[in-house]
Structures are given as structure tokens and as C-alpha cells.
């Protein structure tokens, strides 16, 4: 279950989990990345996150991916430079046919979901957020291409109490939020009842590990994002699910142990069996 409309079903799944009737579930998500102020290093990370070349990038940006980063906490000294870099990188994303290699943004799943994404963007405007880029319905230049396309949206002047910051949209909408210090960023990133994935971008690897250790998320990436080696467990904390996919942890979650003890000494004297 991935959004607020499925809260009843999600709570039912959690109840089954507590009764030990469920092995693995994935529920809501609203993931955060924390950006610390080593600016030149960080600009490269921004571009890597936004224009990363992968066969499924159109899916990542259209964005039916539960771990996608939709909240970005940026330390104030680099906030304006970060926003400029993110907007410039987002402008370069080609929207269109996902079967074309240079396409970065595909269609959303249907018109109803597209309208829902636009509703969230409009709510964000009403609550005081600024659309720094995107957030528009797009008609692809390719005339025979069907589908519902929305340009990736960058929202600034966001606060933690905004609907778009607290709710999973499942659309290419990212909220940028400033912070003053490390402890504040961690507390705000952990404030929601979700905890599937998070990211930390920093040149100080010790600081990265310190922040990652404090984030309440099942997986934390440092200086990259959405990397899923098959041997690495993937799953959430809090309302973001139960159990793990991938690796030995997944085998454990989908297995039930049985012990069989066999006596190999045939000469043992057992009066019960003669």
C-alpha cells in the first residue's frame, strides 16, 4: 500500500503482522535526503541523482518507485545554489517515449493519477510553496504517443507541515526544505511515521555515517541513491513495511524453520521399540 487512501488496508496488514499471520509487507513512504554543505562535491551529486543513466530512469521519474526521494533537506548556506542546480538539471530531462534511450521521464499510470498529482501541486501552492520549475501537464511532441505526462516539479519555500511534504504523492514532485544544523535535519527527517529509505550527501564520510546511523530508515544511501544490489536487504521502519526483500534477510522472512533430529546409532537400546 503506497498512499493515504490505502490507510485502512495498511492498518489491517499491520494488525495481521502483529498476529504473526504475515511475513512481509510494504506500506506507505515519504523519503528524505539530507544535504550537507560541501558545495562543489554536492553539485556533482545533484546531477548524478537527477540525470543518472539507467534503463528504468523513465519509471524513476514518472515515479511509481516507493523509495524515490521526495523530501530534500538542504543546509542554508548552500540552499540557493542547490535549487539552481536542481532546476537546471531537471530542465534537461527529456519527457516522452520510455522506449527511447534518451528519455528520462515517462507517463504516469493513468489520467486519474495524473489529476491527483496536479491536485497535490495546487495544494502546495495554496499552502505557500513556490513552484521553482515544472508541475505542468505535457503534450508529447511525438504525435502518436499516448499517455498522461507531467513535467517533474521542484517545490521550494516548503515547510514540514505542508501536505505535499507529509504525503506520498507517487509523482515526480520534490520538496526542498532548508535546515540550520545536523541535529535539526535528523529530527525533521525522522518526524514522519514512515521509514523506508533515506540519503545523505556529504564529503565527510564520518559525518555521513553518523547521520545515517540516526536516520530511522531501513536503507540509507551515502552519496548515491536508489542502488539495489540483490544481496543487500531492502525494507522499511515504522509504517513503511514489515520484513525485507533481497539477501539472506529475505530468505529468512519468507521461510519457516523446522528442526528434524535423527538418531544415527542403530545399536541404541530403546525399550519402547524393542
C-alpha positions in Angstrom: 0.0 0.0 0.0 1.6 3.3 -1.0 -0.6 6.3 -0.2 -3.0 7.8 2.3 -6.1 6.4 0.5 -5.0 2.9 1.5 -4.5 3.6 5.2 -7.3 1.2 6.3 -5.8 -1.6 4.3 -2.4 -0.8 5.5 -3.5 -0.8 9.2 -5.2 -4.2 8.6 -1.9 -5.6 7.2 -0.1 -4.2 10.3 -2.6 -6.0 12.6 -2.0 -9.3 10.8 1.7 -8.7 11.2 1.3 -8.4 14.9 -0.7 -11.6 15.0 2.2 -13.3 13.2 0.0 -14.0 10.1 2.0 -12.0 7.7 5.6 -12.5 6.6 6.3 -9.3 4.6 4.6 -6.1 3.7 5.4 -2.8 2.2 3.2 0.2 3.2 3.5 4.0 2.8 6.6 6.0 2.2 7.9 9.6 2.2 11.6 9.6 1.9 14.1 12.2 2.8 17.6 13.1 1.7 19.9 15.3 3.9 22.4 17.6 2.1 25.4 18.9 4.0 27.4 21.9 2.8 30.4 20.8 0.8 29.1 22.6 -2.3 31.3 21.6 -5.2 31.2 18.0 -4.3 27.4 18.2 -3.7 26.7 19.8 -7.2 28.0 16.6 -8.8 25.8 14.5 -6.6 22.8 16.6 -7.6 23.4 16.0 -11.2 24.1 12.3 -10.6 20.7 11.9 -8.8 18.8 13.9 -11.5 20.3 12.7 -14.7 21.6 9.3 -13.7 21.6 6.9 -16.7 19.7 3.7 -16.0 17.4 1.6 -18.2 14.4 2.4 -16.0 15.0 6.1 -15.4 11.6 6.9 -17.0 10.0 4.8 -14.4 12.0 6.5 -11.6 11.0 9.9 -12.8 7.3 9.2 -13.5 7.6 8.0 -10.3 6.0 4.7 -9.3 9.0 3.9 -7.1 8.5 3.6 -3.4 11.9 4.7 -2.4 12.2 7.8 -4.5 13.4 10.8 -2.7 10.7 13.5 -2.4 11.9 15.5 0.6 15.3 17.2 0.4 16.7 18.9 3.4 19.5 21.4 2.4 21.7 23.3 4.8 21.0 27.0 4.4 24.5 28.1 3.2 24.1 26.1 0.0 20.3 26.3 -0.4 20.1 28.8 -3.3 22.9 27.1 -5.2 21.3 23.8 -4.7 17.9 25.0 -6.0 19.6 26.5 -9.1 21.5 23.2 -9.8 18.4 21.1 -9.3 16.2 23.2 -11.5 18.9 23.3 -14.3 19.3 19.5 -14.1 15.6 19.0 -14.1 15.2 21.1 -17.2 17.5 18.7 -19.1 15.2 15.7 -18.5 13.5 14.6 -21.7 9.8 13.8 -21.3 8.3 11.2 -23.7 8.6 7.7 -25.0 10.2 5.5 -22.4 11.5 3.1 -25.1 13.8 5.8 -26.4 17.2 5.8 -24.8 17.4 9.5 -24.1 14.0 9.7 -22.4 14.2 10.4 -18.7 10.5 10.9 -17.8 7.7 8.6 -18.9 3.9 8.8 -18.5 2.1 8.4 -15.2 -0.1 5.3 -14.9 -3.4 6.9 -15.9 -5.3 10.2 -16.2 -6.8 9.8 -12.7 -3.4 9.6 -11.1 -2.2 12.5 -13.2 -5.0 14.6 -11.9 -4.1 13.6 -8.4 -0.5 14.7 -8.8 -1.7 18.1 -10.2 -4.1 18.4 -7.2 -1.1 18.0 -4.8 0.9 20.6 -6.7 -2.1 23.1 -6.5 -2.5 22.4 -2.8 1.2 23.1 -2.3 0.8 26.5 -4.0 -2.2 27.3 -1.8 -0.2 26.3 1.4 2.6 28.7 0.4 5.1 26.6 -1.6 6.7 28.0 -4.7 6.9 26.0 -8.0 10.5 26.7 -9.0 10.1 24.5 -12.1 7.7 22.1 -13.8 4.4 20.8 -12.4 2.6 21.1 -15.7 0.7 18.6 -17.9 2.7 18.0 -21.0 1.6 17.0 -24.5 4.4 15.0 -26.1 5.8 16.3 -29.3 5.6 12.8 -30.7 2.0 12.8 -32.1 1.2 9.1 -31.8 2.4 8.9 -28.2 -0.4 8.3 -25.8 -0.4 8.7 -22.1 -0.5 11.3 -19.4 2.7 13.3 -18.9 3.6 15.8 -16.1 6.9 17.7 -16.1 9.0 17.0 -12.9 8.1 19.6 -10.3 10.6 21.3 -7.9 8.9 23.0 -4.9 10.7 25.5 -2.7 9.7 27.6 0.3 8.3 24.4 1.8 7.7 23.7 5.4 7.3 20.4 7.3 3.5 20.9 7.9 2.6 21.1 4.2 0.5 18.4 2.7 3.0 17.8 -0.1 5.8 17.3 2.4 3.9 14.8 4.6 2.1 12.8 2.0 3.4 10.3 -0.6 2.3 11.6 -4.0 3.8 8.9 -6.3 4.6 11.6 -8.8 7.7 13.5 -9.8 7.4 16.2 -7.2 10.3 17.1 -4.9 10.1 19.4 -1.9 13.2 21.4 -0.9 13.4 22.4 2.7 16.2 24.4 4.4 17.8 23.5 7.8 20.4 25.1 10.1 22.2 22.2 11.7 22.7 18.4 11.6 20.6 17.5 14.7 17.6 19.6 13.3 17.8 17.9 9.9 17.8 14.4 11.5 14.9 15.2 13.8 12.8 16.6 10.9 13.6 13.8 8.6 12.5 11.3 11.3 9.4 13.2 12.2 7.0 11.3 9.8 5.7 7.8 10.7 7.4 6.4 7.6 10.9 5.0 7.2 11.7 3.0 4.1 14.7 4.9 2.6 16.9 8.0 3.0 20.0 9.5 1.6 22.9 11.6 3.0 25.1 13.7 0.7 28.4 14.8 2.2 32.1 14.9 1.6 32.8 14.0 5.2 32.2 10.2 5.3 32.3 10.0 9.1 29.6 12.6 9.3 27.7 10.7 6.6 27.8 7.5 8.8 26.8 9.5 11.9 23.7 10.9 10.2 22.9 7.6 8.5 23.0 5.8 11.9 20.5 8.4 13.3 18.0 8.2 10.4 15.0 6.0 11.0 15.0 4.2 7.7 15.5 0.7 6.5 18.1 1.7 4.0 20.3 4.8 3.9 22.5 5.7 0.9 25.5 7.9 1.3 26.5 9.9 -1.8 24.3 7.9 -4.1 20.6 6.9 -4.2 18.3 4.0 -5.2 21.1 1.5 -5.6 19.8 -2.1 -5.0 22.4 -4.9 -5.2 20.5 -8.2 -4.9 22.4 -9.2 -1.8 21.6 -6.1 0.1 18.4 -6.2 2.3 15.6 -3.7 1.4 12.7 -2.8 3.7 11.3 -0.2 6.0 11.0 1.0 9.5 7.8 2.2 11.2 4.7 2.4 8.9 6.9 1.7 5.8 6.5 -2.0 6.0 7.5 -5.3 7.6 10.2 -7.7 6.6 12.9 -7.4 4.0 13.5 -8.1 0.3 16.8 -9.3 -1.1 19.7 -11.1 0.5 19.7 -13.6 3.4 17.2 -11.4 5.3 14.5 -12.0 2.6 15.1 -15.8 2.7 14.6 -15.6 6.5 11.4 -13.5 6.1 9.8 -15.9 3.6 10.9 -19.1 5.4 9.8 -21.0 8.5 12.3 -23.1 10.4 11.8 -26.8 11.1 14.2 -29.0 13.2 14.5 -32.7 12.4 16.7 -34.7 14.8 17.8 -38.2 13.5 19.5 -40.7 15.8 22.2 -42.5 13.8 23.2 -45.1 16.4 21.3 -48.2 15.4 22.5 -50.2 18.4 20.9 -47.9 21.0 18.8 -49.9 23.5 15.3 -48.4 23.5 12.6 -50.4 25.4 9.8 -48.6 23.7 10.7 -50.1 20.3 12.4 -53.4 21.3 
